Amino acid sequence: MTEPSGYELNAWRDVELFKGRPISWSMHYAGEQVISGAANLSERAAQYLDDRPGARAVG
């Protein structure tokens, strides 16, 4: 296999250093927070229902 050219090495370095756009990171972080919040809410709701057996009978 041949050695990569200087252009190819520079391009590969740029790809490895690319961290994404700020808006992409913000949206990713916001999505992670929504997922975390939903999981926490689900755990709290399950605990609430476990502590109150009569609450499941309603509805």
Secondary structure by P-SEA (a helix, b strand, c coil): cccccaaaaaaaaaaaaccccaaaaaaaaaaaaaaaaaaaaaaaaaaaaaacccccccc
